[in-house]
Amino acid sequence: MQQLVDLFGFFSVVLRAGTLVFQSLVLGGIFFVLWTARSRPDLPQEDMERVHAISWRLLRISAIGLAVVQVLYLFVDSSVLMTTAEIPFRGVVGASFFVAGSIILGCATLAAIVAGNRKFARYALPVLAVVILAASLMTDHAVSRMENRLYLVTITAIHVTATGLWIGGLPFLMLSLFRARDLATRWYITERFSRSALFSVGALALSGLALSFSYIGSVQEILGTAYGVMVSAKALMLCALLVLGGVNFFLLQGGDKEDVMPRLRRLVEAEVGIGLTVILTAASLTSQPPAIDQPNDTVTPHQIAQRLKPVWPRLGYPDAVLAENAAAAQSTARGTTEDTAQPSTDQPAAPAYDIDGVALSWQRIASAAESESNHHWMGIVVLAMGLLALLARTGKAPWAEYWPLLLICIAMFIFIRADTESWPVGPQGFWACWLKPEVFQHRVAALVCIGFAFFELRIRREGHANGSMALVFPLMCALGGALLLTHSHPVINVKENLLVELNHVPLGLAAVFAGWARWLEIRLPTKDRGIPAWIWPVCFVLIGAGLLNYREA
């Protein structure tokens, strides 16, 4: 059970993300099946029935998914609370999270059941949607506020509803466009969704601004707190969604329908991927206290500039020297002689301090040095990948197409050097190291790199640029970016944690944009692939540059 407690931070974000994703799908799906995909007499009824069938099926799957996530959420949170607080199960039942989770579980189960009877579902589903929304607000930041609670709850309800209607409805639109065979049916559904999405986008933007003003007290706290950084990341991805949505909106205003529809369908696919990543980022926000509640933990612009200013990459591993210095420091503390307590002269024993001016131990300095070296070496590899991909894009260097081979080097590097206390070079066994959240995420990232390399090399060797296997690269890349945006670290120092986030969040955003740009390059008609084909290699170059400037102290 102690292992469950150690993993709680990671699981809480994952389960919260699952809750928000399926909740948005349920809310967006209910609106889609009851209004957006409403039948019209002049359209082929057989075609509309195919749209209805796939939409109702996805709605049931979403409701079941929401119920399953709630069961896991209640189990994990209850188990951790019972273990840490040493209270019986009956003491957990009255907690807000347990009440809210139970309500959502019951409503999601009912939604999955009643969705099988479309006539009855038309009356029951809107009520269940309202109850699910109300229950989800019970554990939101807004409810815990002492001031302006009603205002914040109202704005949050608008924000969550708008997210569900727009982002939660996108997968239903995507599947409907796939299932519908008649162009008129596709155009009708897309136009109706576009009109509702226009209002949802406006409500989402305005409510988001209102919440930001309420939870972020000043401009400094936007980049000076982890909450502000995650809000900024969410805003940037929403801007990307607005660009894609704006292109779709203008495509609907004119042009040949036969020519427009293929482009519109592919842009919707990218919207779905980025939209789900936005929801994952929102889940990370729930694990962070609002910036306004951290007046003494805000990092100043000068401190940020000092940490992020460009420095020469650290490519050496001074582990042995630092270990010797650590042993010397410990000997000095025990009162040994000056001869045996002297640190190594190979490296100056200059003091090092954290962001608050507290002297760091030699163990902490060694750990930071090792981590920086790992990131800088990988930065060289990723930068080389991006430059080779750009070179291959010019068509003048066919050999540069084999840049995915460098991913295997990254995977091997992660397994061997990312966590030196774990298998295969450390004392911790193979299975034990997987139970540590940070090590687990590193190992998953290594597996993603191997899969990425395997599929992308096969695509480039066999030339199936338009096949389904070609989509593995962008999916792996987007998944890696989403994982980085939800990457958790033990919070020992709030300010230091923020500075780590300032390194990780830009890398995650660049990976997400690289993945979906590559997706559009593959999926769009040939004449429209030019811009995304250049975007993703540039994102890789930016990732490499960011890794080369990664610092922890």
Residue, then its C-alpha position, 0 to 999 in steps of 0.5 A: m500500500q505504501q507503493l500506492v501512496d508513492l505513486f499517488g501524485f502520478f495516478s491522481v493526474v492520470l485519473r483526473a485526466g481520464t475523468l475530464v476526457f470522458q466527461s467532456l465526451v459525454l457532455g459533447g456527445i449528448f449535445f451532438v446526438l440530440w442537436t448537431a446530428r438531428s435528422r432532416p427530411d431532405l437528407p438520405q435517411e440511411d446516411m443519417e442513420r449511420v451517423h446516429a449509430i456511430s454517435w450513440r455507440l461512442l456516447r455509450i463507450s464514453a459513459i462506460g469509460l467515465a464510470v470505469v475511471q470513477v471506480l479507479y479514482l474512488f479506489v485509489d483516493s480512498s486507499v491512500l486516505m485510509t493509509t495516510a490518515e489511518i481512518p476506516f472506510r466509513g470515515v472516507v464515505g462522507a468526503s467530498f471527493f467520494v460523494a462527487g465520484s459516486i454521483i458521477l459513477g451512478c450518472a455515467t452508468l445510467a447514461a450508458i444504459v439509457a443510451g440504448n433507448r433513444k426516445f427515452a434518452r432524449y429526456a434523461l440524458p440532459v438531466l444526467a449531463v447537468v448532474i455530472l457537471a454539478a458533481s464535477l464542480m464539487t472538487d474544483h478549486a472554485v468550491s474551495r474558495m472563501e471569496n466570490r465562490l458563486y461567481l467562480v463556480t458559475i464561470t467554471a461551469i461555463h468553462v467546463t460546458a464549453t469545453g465539452l460542447w466543442i472539444g468533447g464534440l470533435p470526436f463525434l464530428m470526426l467519426s460522423l464525417f468518416r461514416a457518412r457517405d453523402l457529401a450533403t450529409r457531411w456538409y450539413i453536420t459540419e455546418r451545424f457543429s461549426r455554429s455551435a462551436l463558434f459560441s462554445v469557443g467564445a464562452l471558453a475564451l471569456s470564461g478562461l480569461a475570467l478564471s485566469f484573472s481570479y486565480i493568477g494575481s499578477v503578470q509575474e505569477i504567469l511565469g512565476t508559478a507552476y499554475g501560471v505556466m500550465v495555464s500558459a501552455k493550455a492557452l497556447m494549445l487553445c490558440a493552435l486549436l483556434v487556428l485550425g478551427g478558423v481554417n475550417f470555418f473559412l473553408l465552410q464559407g465557400g469553395d467547391k465542397e468536393d475539394v474542401m471536405p477532404r481538407l476539413r476532415r483532416l484538420v478535424e483529426a488534428e483538432v481532436g488530438i490537440g483538444l484532448t491534450v488541452i484536457l490533459t493539461a487542464a487535469s495537471l492544473t487540478s494538482q497545482p494550487p492557484a497562483i494567487d495562493q502562492p505569494n511567497d513561492t513566486v519565482t522572480p523574473h531575475q531568477i527565471a532569467q538566471r536559470l534559463k540563460p544560455v550556457w555551454p552544455r554539460l557533457g561530462y559526468p563528474d560523478a566520481v569527483l562529486a562522490e569523493n567531495a561528498a565523502a570528504a564533507q561527511s568526514t569533516a562533519r564527523g571531525t576527522t583530520e584535515d588530511t583525510a577530509q580534504p575534497s578532491t582537487d580535480q574539481p573546486a569545492a565551490p559552494a552551490y545554492d538553490i533558488d532560496g540561497v540554501a546550500l546544496s549537499w554534494q549529493r544534490i549537486a551530483s544528482a543535478a549534474e548527472s541529470e543535466s548531462n543526460h539532457h544535454w547529450m539527448g539534446i545533441v541527438v534530437l537537434a541532429m534529428g531535426l536538422l537531418a529531417l530539415l535536410a531530407r525535406t529539401g530533397k538534396a540528401p536522401w541519406a538524411e531520411y534515416w534520421p530515425l536511427l538516432l531514436i534508438c540511441i536515445a532509448m538506449f541512453i535513457f535505459i542506461r543513464a537516465d536513472t543510474e540507481s535503477w536496473p541495469v546499472g544501479p542496485q534497484g531491481f528491474w521490477a522495483c524501478w518501474l514502481k517509482p513514478e519518475v523512473f516509470q515515466h522515463r522507461v515508458a518514454a524509452l519504449v515510445c522512442i523504440g516504437f517511434a524508430f521502428f515504424e518510421l524507419r519501416i515507412r521510409r524504407e518501404g515508402h508507405a507514406n500514406g498507409s496507417m503505419a505512417l501515423v505511428f510517428p505523429l501519434m508517438c510524438a504527440l503522446g510523448g509531448a502529452l506525457l511530458l506535460t503531465h510529467s510529475h516530480p517530487v515537490i521538495n521545493v516549490k520554486e525549484n519545481l517551477l523552474v523544472e516545469l519551465n524547462h519541460v513545458p516548452l518541450g512538451l508543447a513542441a512535441v505535441f505540435a510536431g506530432w500533429a503537424r506530421w499527422l497533417e503532412i501525411r493526411l492532407p491532400t498532397k497540395d496542402r502538405g507544404i506548411p506542416a511538412w516544415i513545421w515538425p522538423v523545426c519543432f524538433v530543432l527547438i526541442g533539441a535546443g531546449l534540451l541543450n539548455y536544460r538546467e536543474a541548479 
